[in-house]
Amino acid sequence: MTNTKDDSLLDRSERLTATGVGAIRIAAGVFFLIPGLYKLVNPADFVAMMQYMPGILQENASFVIGLVTIAEIVGGLLLIVGWNIR
């Protein structure tokens, strides 16, 4: 990134802000994607943790596990690719 006389501080700030927001968005996507993939590969650990949850969650454990896993994987991927970001 080179500075020119026409390159104002505001222009540089806007570029750096966009870069920083993109990096945070990708990091947040990875933050959701990795646990979702772990739940997909090894659901036994998540099932063991659910034994300490309230009864309504235990009764619907398979639905909750599927919903959480799909939400983490899909949500993480959507964050990474930047779908519907303003």
ChimeraX attribute file (.defattr): number of C-alpha atoms within 10 A of each C-alpha:
attribute: neighborCount
match mode: 1-to-1
recipient: residues
	/A:1	4
	/A:2	4
	/A:3	9
	/A:4	7
	/A:5	5
	/A:6	7
	/A:7	10
	/A:8	10
	/A:9	9
	/A:10	9
	/A:11	11
	/A:12	13
	/A:13	11
	/A:14	11
	/A:15	10
	/A:16	12
	/A:17	12
	/A:18	12
	/A:19	12
	/A:20	12
	/A:21	11
	/A:22	16
	/A:23	13
	/A:24	14
	/A:25	19
	/A:26	18
	/A:27	15
	/A:28	16
	/A:29	22
	/A:30	19
	/A:31	13
	/A:32	20
	/A:33	24
	/A:34	14
	/A:35	15
	/A:36	24
	/A:37	15
	/A:38	14
	/A:39	21
	/A:40	16
	/A:41	9
	/A:42	11
	/A:43	15
	/A:44	11
	/A:45	10
	/A:46	15
	/A:47	16
	/A:48	10
	/A:49	9
	/A:50	16
	/A:51	12
	/A:52	10
	/A:53	11
	/A:54	9
	/A:55	11
	/A:56	8
	/A:57	15
	/A:58	15
	/A:59	10
	/A:60	10
	/A:61	17
	/A:62	11
	/A:63	12
	/A:64	15
	/A:65	19
	/A:66	15
	/A:67	11
	/A:68	13
	/A:69	22
	/A:70	17
	/A:71	15
	/A:72	22
	/A:73	21
	/A:74	16
	/A:75	18
	/A:76	24
	/A:77	18
	/A:78	17
	/A:79	21
	/A:80	20
	/A:81	13
	/A:82	14
	/A:83	10
	/A:84	7
	/A:85	8
	/A:86	4
